[in-house]
Amino acid sequence: MNYTIKQAAEKMGFTVPTLRYYDKEGLLPFVEKKPNGTRVFKDEDFEGLAIITCMKNSGLPIKDIKKYMDLCQEGDSTLQERMEMFLERKEAVEKQREELNKIMETINHKIWYYETAIKAGTEAVHKQNKND
């Protein structure tokens, strides 16, 4: 099935300007472009868009996503390099997850702190426990 840029944007949860920006930055070499410049998205293009979304959401800069897309266009000779990009991304995301876990611990502690203070009617309950 063929999709317009508007339909593709809606299907992926993007805006049309976002898809145009991705195209301008060279992230969409897999999308067919008619001689008049109109982009024609096909079902198989959504896998590429999902990878772009994953990479972007993981914090990878657009220039590095472009590098990945260029490597994909070069074929099998770049398989190792593409895998290494994902291994690096995995490591970075794991570090982010560790940082988020620490943040969550602090948030959970503060929730506990306020729940117990509210139940006691005062924050002094925490000061009393420290002296015990």
C-alpha positions in Angstrom: 0.0 0.0 0.0 1.2 3.6 -0.7 0.9 6.4 1.8 1.3 10.1 1.5 3.6 11.9 3.8 0.7 13.0 5.9 -0.6 9.5 6.2 2.9 8.2 7.1 3.3 10.9 9.7 0.0 10.1 11.3 0.7 6.3 11.3 4.1 6.9 13.0 2.9 9.7 15.4 5.2 12.2 13.7 4.4 15.6 12.2 4.7 16.2 8.5 7.6 18.7 9.1 9.4 16.1 11.1 9.3 13.7 8.2 10.4 16.4 5.8 13.3 17.3 8.1 14.3 13.6 8.3 14.2 13.5 4.5 16.3 16.7 4.2 18.9 15.3 6.6 19.2 12.1 4.5 17.5 9.7 6.9 15.0 8.4 4.4 16.9 7.1 1.4 14.6 4.1 1.3 11.5 6.3 0.7 10.5 6.6 -3.0 10.5 10.1 -4.3 8.6 11.0 -7.5 10.1 13.3 -10.1 7.9 16.2 -8.7 9.4 15.6 -5.2 6.4 13.9 -3.7 7.4 11.2 -1.3 5.6 7.9 -1.5 5.7 5.7 1.6 5.2 2.0 1.4 4.4 -0.5 4.2 8.1 -1.7 4.3 9.2 1.9 4.9 7.7 1.9 8.4 10.3 -0.5 9.7 13.0 2.1 8.8 11.0 4.8 10.4 10.7 2.7 13.5 14.5 2.2 13.6 15.0 6.0 13.2 12.5 6.5 16.1 14.3 4.0 18.3 17.7 5.5 17.6 16.5 9.0 18.2 14.7 8.1 21.4 17.9 6.4 22.6 19.6 9.8 22.4 21.6 9.2 19.1 22.2 12.4 17.3 20.7 12.9 13.8 24.2 12.9 12.2 24.8 9.4 13.7 21.4 8.2 12.5 22.3 9.4 9.1 25.6 7.5 9.2 23.7 4.4 10.1 21.2 4.9 7.2 24.1 5.5 4.8 25.7 2.2 6.1 22.5 0.4 5.4 22.5 1.6 1.8 26.1 0.3 1.4 24.9 -3.3 2.1 26.5 -6.3 3.7 30.0 -4.9 3.9 28.8 -2.7 6.7 27.1 -5.3 8.9 29.8 -5.3 11.6 29.9 -1.5 11.8 26.1 -1.3 12.1 26.1 -3.9 14.8 28.8 -2.0 16.7 26.6 1.1 16.5 23.8 -0.7 18.3 26.2 -2.3 20.8 27.4 1.3 21.7 23.8 2.5 21.9 22.9 -0.5 24.1 25.7 0.5 26.5 24.6 4.1 26.6 21.0 3.2 27.2 22.0 0.8 30.0 23.9 3.7 31.7 20.8 5.9 31.3 18.6 3.2 32.8 21.0 3.0 35.8 20.8 6.7 36.3 17.0 6.6 36.0 16.9 3.8 38.6 18.8 6.0 41.0 16.4 8.9 40.4 13.5 6.5 40.9 14.9 5.4 44.3 15.1 9.0 45.4 11.5 9.7 44.2 10.2 6.6 46.0 12.0 7.6 49.2 10.5 11.1 49.1 7.0 9.6 48.4 7.5 7.3 51.5 8.8 10.3 53.5 5.7 12.4 52.7 3.2 9.5 53.1 4.5 8.8 56.6 4.7 12.5 57.5 1.1 13.0 56.3 -0.1 9.9 58.3 1.7 11.3 61.4 0.5 14.8 60.7 4.0 16.2 60.9 7.5 15.9 59.4 8.8 15.6 62.9 8.1 11.9 62.8 11.2 11.6 60.7 13.3 13.6 63.1 12.1 11.5 66.0 13.1 8.3 64.2 16.6 9.6 63.7 17.1 10.2 67.4 15.9 6.6 68.3 
